[in-house]
Amino acid sequence: MHHLVFDTNILISEHFYSARMKILKRLIDAGLLTIYISEIVKREYLTNKYSEFKDKLKTKNLIDVDKFFVSDHYNIKQKLSQAEKVIKELYTDIECLINVEFNDWISDFKIQILTFESDKIMEVMDHYFTGGTVFKSVKSRKDIPDAMICTSIENLSFEVETLNVLNNDKIFNTYLDSIHNINT
């Protein structure tokens, strides 16, 4: 059995049912592969997708158009207001759809979710203050999620013979490569 962990950057760059994902699905169905993602990756991915779609539906331009006109001979202001309301309702629908598609992928691919063990937070904070493990520098706040993901990966590495990690972060990969049974 092969064990594979995805990082957020891989999920964002791949579509759930891309050609490469379909190959992985065949391996999963054959019982040859298990894929893992950490709870932090799940949250990062979903937050990223929510933001991406909400940015595409921003209503600021509608409000700017509304402010441009003094008169309202063609009910433009009312129509813009209705359009803005519909777009804001779409935010919730899109967020729900993103969750459904993500959960369908989790189920279809039998993805295992790695939880971050809260008792490991002091270990993460020690590395935060020293710039250890996956931190790019001392006190780099943006690396805290990666450090939490890394801790979950390290914990999994104690349970499996060999662990493969897909990640585009060189510092993260360099650290993981130093662990004897982890391949990046």
Secondary structure, 3 states (H helix, E strand, C coil): CEEEEECHHHHHHCCCCCHHHHHHHHHHHCCCEEEEEEHHHHHHHHHHHHHHHHHHCCCHHHHHHHHHCCCCCCCHHHHHHHHHHHHHHHHHHHHHHHHHHHHHHHHHCCCEEECCCHHHHHHHHHHHHHCCCCCCCCCCHHHHHHHHHHHHHHHHHCCCCCEEEECCCHHHHHHHHCCCCEEC
